[in-house]
């Protein structure tokens, strides 16, 4: 997994402070995953974290069979449930025995409020060049189609993903007002949102969703690496309407959104995907989610941040 970008937003305060002492204690309490022998780990606990995000700190702890390991530690109490969801879904997806279009984090061991995973080397799709972003977007479209089409394990519900658009209307209006878009852009964004609201709501079964597959959660390996593009950060995984995942997918590409969504449709196998009326409504909701998420990005990330640029690109298109 990659570290934090050079230009980052102000993180929420940590009510579960992470320091070297806590890391050492967690390493002593690790419970290995099936088939993992902790005795084979070459321990080399770092003096400082390798990266820090809104919910977790990534701390280097050594290697297993030559692969670098990091301890992913909750830095906020609200993050505890997110780690639990992540482990549940990653275990399920790896246990399916099927080949996925993208790589996943490999869970090595768990402890209270922490999980050991293999470090995934590379840069995020958000930080990549346009051609790489386009290819990663197609990989993600197929990955989401595969995830959505499979069984959905019991996971906690995400209150802001996979839900009816109408439940986010108040937040959308407030963010649109705060974003300071020019008159034409604001009108266009409002029209896309209204079309999504007016579209038929999701009536199908609750599909398994990643929850937050934006370009900062897709890691592209170095050019000399044989590794696959990876989808990380599964803490927001949930069940529900796939439109929110597809809205995040649309943040990845600067080309025709219709073409990218058709890549998804060609790979998906959930009941109803072949129905044109269901598909048209899903596309409308997905585009509404895309502008909703883009507004959130421009309000959180500065213009110099890769995710801030992506949000501004979508709102201007």
C-alpha positions as CSV (number, residue, x, y, z in Angstrom):
1,X,0.0,0.0,0.0
2,X,1.2,3.5,-0.7
3,X,2.0,6.2,1.8
4,X,0.3,9.5,2.2
5,X,0.5,12.1,-0.7
6,X,2.8,15.1,-0.3
7,X,-0.1,17.5,-0.2
8,X,-2.7,16.1,2.2
9,X,-5.9,17.5,3.9
10,X,-5.9,18.0,7.6
11,X,-6.7,14.6,9.2
12,X,-9.3,14.3,11.9
13,X,-7.8,14.0,15.4
14,X,-6.8,10.5,16.5
15,X,-8.6,9.3,19.6
16,X,-6.6,6.1,19.5
17,X,-3.0,7.5,19.3
18,X,-0.6,5.2,17.5
19,X,3.0,5.1,18.8
20,X,5.9,2.6,18.8
21,X,4.8,1.1,22.2
22,X,1.3,0.4,20.9
23,X,2.7,-1.2,17.8
24,X,5.0,-3.5,19.8
25,X,2.1,-4.6,22.0
26,X,-0.1,-5.3,19.0
27,X,2.6,-7.4,17.3
28,X,2.9,-9.5,20.5
29,X,-0.9,-10.2,20.3
30,X,-1.2,-11.1,16.7
31,X,-3.4,-14.0,15.6
32,X,-2.2,-15.5,12.3
33,X,-4.5,-16.3,9.4
34,X,-4.9,-19.9,8.4
35,X,-1.7,-21.2,6.8
36,X,0.5,-18.3,8.1
37,X,3.4,-19.1,10.4
38,X,4.3,-16.0,12.4
39,X,7.7,-17.6,13.2
40,X,8.7,-17.0,9.6
41,X,8.3,-13.3,9.9
42,X,11.6,-11.4,9.9
43,X,10.8,-8.7,12.4
44,X,12.0,-5.2,11.8
45,X,9.6,-2.8,13.5
46,X,10.1,0.7,12.2
47,X,10.6,3.8,14.4
48,X,7.9,5.7,12.6
49,X,4.8,5.0,10.4
50,X,5.0,4.5,6.6
51,X,1.8,6.3,6.0
52,X,-1.3,7.7,7.8
53,X,-4.8,8.3,6.6
54,X,-8.2,9.3,8.0
55,X,-8.8,6.1,9.7
56,X,-5.6,4.1,10.0
57,X,-1.8,4.3,10.4
58,X,0.5,2.0,8.4
59,X,3.5,0.9,10.4
60,X,6.3,-1.2,8.9
61,X,7.0,-4.3,11.0
62,X,9.2,-6.6,8.9
63,X,9.0,-9.1,6.0
64,X,7.4,-12.5,5.3
65,X,9.1,-14.6,2.6
66,X,10.7,-11.3,1.4
67,X,7.4,-9.4,1.2
68,X,7.3,-6.2,3.3
69,X,4.6,-6.2,6.0
70,X,2.7,-3.3,7.5
71,X,0.5,-3.2,10.6
72,X,-2.7,-1.3,9.7
73,X,-3.8,0.2,13.0
74,X,-7.1,2.1,13.8
75,X,-6.3,5.7,14.8
76,X,-9.9,6.5,15.7
77,X,-12.5,4.5,17.6
78,X,-14.9,4.9,14.7
79,X,-12.4,3.0,12.5
80,X,-12.6,-0.2,14.5
81,X,-15.7,-1.5,12.8
82,X,-14.1,-0.6,9.4
83,X,-11.1,-2.9,10.0
84,X,-13.5,-5.7,10.9
85,X,-15.5,-5.3,7.7
86,X,-12.3,-5.2,5.7
87,X,-11.0,-8.4,7.1
88,X,-14.3,-10.2,6.7
89,X,-14.6,-9.3,3.0
90,X,-11.0,-9.9,2.1
91,X,-11.2,-13.4,3.6
92,X,-14.4,-14.1,1.7
93,X,-13.1,-12.8,-1.7
94,X,-9.8,-14.8,-1.4
95,X,-11.7,-17.8,-0.3
96,X,-13.9,-17.9,-3.4
97,X,-11.1,-19.5,-5.4
98,X,-11.8,-17.4,-8.4
99,X,-9.4,-15.2,-10.4
100,X,-10.2,-11.5,-9.8
101,X,-9.5,-8.8,-12.4
102,X,-7.5,-6.9,-9.7
103,X,-5.3,-7.8,-6.8
104,X,-6.3,-7.5,-3.1
105,X,-4.5,-6.8,0.1
106,X,-3.4,-10.1,1.7
107,X,-4.3,-10.4,5.3
108,X,-1.5,-12.0,7.3
109,X,-2.7,-11.7,10.9
110,X,-5.0,-9.7,13.1
111,X,-5.0,-8.1,16.5
112,X,-7.4,-5.9,18.4
113,X,-7.9,-2.7,16.3
114,X,-5.2,-3.8,13.8
115,X,-4.4,-6.1,10.9
116,X,-1.1,-7.1,9.3
117,X,-1.1,-6.9,5.5
118,X,1.5,-7.2,2.8
119,X,2.7,-3.8,1.6
120,X,1.5,-3.1,-2.0
121,X,4.2,-1.2,-3.8
122,X,3.3,1.4,-6.4
123,X,1.4,4.7,-6.8
124,X,-2.3,5.4,-6.8
125,X,-4.3,5.7,-10.0
126,X,-4.9,9.3,-8.9
127,X,-1.2,10.0,-9.2
128,X,-0.7,8.2,-12.5
129,X,-0.6,9.5,-16.0
130,X,-3.7,9.7,-18.1
131,X,-3.1,6.5,-20.1
132,X,-2.5,4.5,-16.9
133,X,-5.6,6.0,-15.3
134,X,-7.7,4.9,-18.3
135,X,-6.4,1.3,-18.1
136,X,-6.8,1.1,-14.3
137,X,-10.4,2.4,-14.8
138,X,-11.2,-0.5,-17.1
139,X,-9.6,-3.0,-14.7
140,X,-11.7,-1.4,-11.9
141,X,-14.9,-1.7,-14.0
142,X,-14.4,-5.4,-14.4
143,X,-13.4,-5.8,-10.8
144,X,-16.6,-4.1,-9.5
145,X,-18.7,-6.2,-11.9
146,X,-17.2,-9.3,-10.5
147,X,-17.6,-8.3,-6.8
148,X,-21.2,-7.1,-7.4
149,X,-22.1,-10.3,-9.1
150,X,-20.9,-12.6,-6.3
151,X,-22.3,-13.5,-2.9
152,X,-22.6,-10.7,-0.3
153,X,-21.5,-11.6,3.2
154,X,-23.1,-10.1,6.2
155,X,-21.3,-6.9,6.9
156,X,-22.3,-3.7,8.7
157,X,-24.1,-1.1,6.7
158,X,-22.4,2.0,5.5
159,X,-24.7,5.0,6.1
160,X,-23.4,7.0,3.1
161,X,-22.8,4.3,0.4
162,X,-25.2,2.0,-1.4
163,X,-28.1,4.0,0.0
164,X,-30.9,5.8,-1.9
165,X,-29.7,9.1,-3.3
166,X,-32.6,11.0,-1.6
167,X,-30.9,10.3,1.8
168,X,-27.9,12.4,0.7
169,X,-29.9,15.3,-0.9
170,X,-29.4,17.7,2.0
171,X,-25.6,17.1,2.0
172,X,-25.5,17.5,-1.7
173,X,-27.2,20.8,-1.6
174,X,-24.9,22.1,1.1
175,X,-21.8,20.9,-0.7
176,X,-22.9,22.4,-4.0
177,X,-23.4,25.7,-2.3
178,X,-20.0,25.6,-0.6
179,X,-18.1,24.5,-3.7
180,X,-18.3,27.9,-5.4
181,X,-18.7,26.5,-8.9
182,X,-19.4,28.9,-11.8
183,X,-23.1,29.3,-12.8
184,X,-22.9,26.9,-15.8
185,X,-21.1,24.2,-13.9
186,X,-23.4,24.5,-10.9
187,X,-26.5,24.2,-13.1
188,X,-25.0,21.2,-15.0
189,X,-24.1,19.4,-11.7
190,X,-27.6,20.1,-10.3
191,X,-29.2,18.7,-13.4
192,X,-27.2,15.5,-13.2
193,X,-28.1,15.1,-9.5
194,X,-31.8,15.7,-10.3
195,X,-31.8,13.1,-13.0
196,X,-30.4,10.6,-10.5
197,X,-33.0,11.5,-7.9
198,X,-35.7,11.1,-10.5
199,X,-34.5,7.7,-11.7
200,X,-36.1,4.6,-10.4
201,X,-34.6,3.5,-7.1
202,X,-32.6,0.2,-6.8
203,X,-35.1,-2.7,-6.5
204,X,-32.7,-5.6,-6.8
205,X,-30.9,-7.6,-4.1
206,X,-28.3,-5.9,-2.0
207,X,-25.1,-6.4,-3.8
208,X,-21.6,-6.5,-2.2
209,X,-20.0,-3.1,-2.7
210,X,-16.4,-1.9,-2.1
211,X,-17.8,1.4,-0.8
212,X,-15.0,3.7,-1.7
213,X,-13.2,2.7,-5.0
214,X,-12.0,6.2,-5.9
215,X,-8.7,6.7,-7.7
216,X,-6.8,7.0,-4.4
217,X,-7.7,3.5,-3.5
218,X,-6.4,1.9,-6.6
219,X,-2.6,1.1,-6.6
220,X,-0.7,0.8,-9.8
221,X,2.5,-1.3,-9.6
222,X,5.8,0.2,-10.8
223,X,6.5,-0.3,-14.5
224,X,9.2,-2.9,-13.8
225,X,7.0,-4.9,-11.5
226,X,5.0,-8.0,-12.6
227,X,2.3,-7.2,-10.1
228,X,-1.3,-6.4,-10.9
229,X,-3.3,-3.3,-10.2
230,X,-4.7,-3.6,-6.7
231,X,-7.9,-2.3,-5.1
232,X,-7.2,-1.4,-1.4
233,X,-9.0,0.1,1.6
234,X,-12.1,-2.1,2.0
235,X,-13.2,-0.5,5.3
236,X,-16.3,1.1,3.7
237,X,-17.5,-2.1,2.2
238,X,-21.3,-2.6,2.5
239,X,-24.3,-4.0,0.7
240,X,-26.9,-2.1,-1.4
241,X,-27.3,-0.2,-4.7
242,X,-24.2,-0.5,-6.9
243,X,-24.7,3.0,-8.2
244,X,-22.4,4.5,-5.5
245,X,-19.5,2.2,-6.5
246,X,-20.1,3.1,-10.1
247,X,-20.1,6.8,-9.2
248,X,-16.6,6.4,-7.8
249,X,-15.6,4.5,-10.9
250,X,-16.5,7.5,-13.0
251,X,-14.0,9.6,-11.1
252,X,-11.2,7.5,-12.7
253,X,-11.6,8.4,-16.3
254,X,-11.6,11.5,-18.4
255,X,-13.1,9.8,-21.4
256,X,-16.7,8.9,-22.2
257,X,-18.4,7.7,-19.0
258,X,-20.8,5.7,-21.2
259,X,-17.9,3.6,-22.5
260,X,-16.6,2.9,-19.0
261,X,-20.0,1.9,-17.7
262,X,-20.5,-0.4,-20.7
263,X,-17.2,-2.2,-19.8
264,X,-18.8,-2.8,-16.4
265,X,-22.1,-4.0,-17.9
266,X,-20.4,-6.5,-20.2
267,X,-18.7,-8.2,-17.2
268,X,-21.5,-8.1,-14.6
269,X,-23.8,-11.0,-14.0
270,X,-26.3,-9.9,-11.4
271,X,-30.0,-10.4,-12.0
272,X,-31.4,-7.5,-14.0
273,X,-28.2,-6.2,-15.6
274,X,-29.5,-7.1,-19.0
275,X,-32.7,-5.1,-18.5
276,X,-32.4,-1.7,-20.4
277,X,-34.7,0.2,-18.1
278,X,-32.8,-1.0,-15.0
279,X,-29.6,-0.1,-16.7
280,X,-30.6,3.4,-17.7
281,X,-31.8,4.2,-14.2
282,X,-28.5,2.8,-12.7
283,X,-26.4,5.0,-15.1
284,X,-28.4,8.1,-14.0
285,X,-27.9,7.3,-10.3
286,X,-24.2,6.5,-10.9
287,X,-23.6,9.9,-12.6
288,X,-25.4,11.6,-9.7
289,X,-23.1,9.8,-7.2
290,X,-20.1,10.9,-9.3
291,X,-20.9,14.6,-8.9
292,X,-21.8,14.1,-5.3
293,X,-18.3,12.5,-4.7
294,X,-16.5,15.0,-6.8
295,X,-18.0,17.8,-4.7
296,X,-16.8,16.1,-1.5
297,X,-13.3,15.8,-3.0
298,X,-12.9,19.5,-4.0
299,X,-14.1,20.5,-0.5
300,X,-11.6,18.3,1.3
301,X,-8.6,18.2,-0.9
302,X,-6.6,21.3,-2.2
303,X,-6.1,22.0,-5.9
304,X,-2.6,20.6,-5.7
305,X,-3.7,17.2,-4.4
306,X,-4.3,14.6,-7.1
307,X,-7.8,13.8,-5.7
308,X,-8.6,17.5,-5.7
309,X,-7.7,17.7,-9.3
310,X,-9.8,14.7,-10.2
311,X,-12.8,16.1,-8.5
312,X,-12.4,19.4,-10.3
313,X,-12.0,17.6,-13.6
314,X,-15.2,15.7,-13.3
315,X,-17.2,18.8,-12.2
316,X,-15.8,20.8,-15.2
317,X,-16.6,18.1,-17.8
